[in-house]
């Protein structure tokens, strides 16, 4: 981080194309709020980013860009999307929009790595990656405290509603925050190590984001956050690794029945997490008579439909973005209404893009994880940035076992955070350990 006196110079020297990336990042929580000329900010950000990319190309500044080891994996993901859109049963009807959304996230991750010529070039981006989820969390907390939202979002035994922010859905909202809090946590630790005045503001940001994640009441989001915490503790090393075993033991006790001793509404919500993995295979009419398992049974029905879609077209899937369109063909047990996703990102990617799309997606995760892991072996700020990237990947990857998070441009934020590990590795020898 840098001193306040250098901010004006940093703003001026930030590469033009990086401002396009920053706009794309900030546009994620804006969603359809404050639309311009009938277009969402994310749609406009796509145009702005491509315009800055074209200008950069014309100025030939791309010639100094380094080779990105994840570039080939990104290309494979895009190829898989195009193949699934062109040859799958649903064709290009919904594939174009999916290619645009996925392509934007792939491009953001690539640009965050290759554009910076020095660490300070991403300073404004880091600030945006912290302030954007902070603003979204504050907005969501106000909603929750005031009880804003549909009746289905009401939290039992309270006047609150589940936090959902501008994202629109609590589970997707939690996925957005899981892509944000590890970076805030790790920069807070860096500030604490340097005895910086920024440690308390960053702690406040982390507390606000944590409170919003808690009030999202997303069980998948909570489980993802725990996974991210375990990875961070393990990578920090030393006696902190003992916390991994402690958290695992506590989680086991809670899920085994300890949730009965946790005050409502949190206890029962934690207890219901086990139903996700043990939902009975019953008709919808019967599930309506058993409200305690209704949500879990519905999740299982959506999941099973996704598996059936993949089995019907195992290589290229039914087409990107086509889950809801073809759902009626695979609905069973009276669950005739699609919820828009299979409640599992890996199943939905396999269903829509086939095994080729799923393998390409997993390959990109592996390549990014390998780069971040190598960067954790470096000392200083670079190590903490890499730890944040690993924690983010763990939190999001585990959360995706319960939710499809490739919606509403949510991957843009995660892509930028993960790419910072590569930036940290590039500039590790020259990262200035300045007073925060």
Secondary structure, DSSP 8 states (H G I E B T S, - for coil): ---GGGHHHHHHHS-HHHHHHHHHHHHHHHTTTT-BTTB-HHHHHHHHHHHHHHHHHHTTGGGG----TTHHHHHHHHHHHHHHHHHSTTTTTTHHHHHHHHHHHHHHHHHHHHS-SSGGGGHHHHHHHHHHHHHHHHHHHHHHHHT-S-GGGB-TTSS-B---TTTSSHHHHHHHHHTTHHHHHHHHHHHHHTT-THHHHHHHHHHHHHHHHHHTT-HHHHHHHHHHHHHHHHHH-GGGGHHHHHHHHHHHHHHTTGGGGS-TTHHHHHHGGGGGGS-----HHHHHT-HHHHHHHHHHHHHHHHHHHHHHSTTT-S-TT-HHHHHHHH--TT--S--SS-S-HHHHHHHHHHHHHHHHHHHHHHHHHHHHHHHTTS-SHHHHHHHHHHHHHHHHHHHTTT----STTTHHHHHHHHHHHHHHHHHGGG------
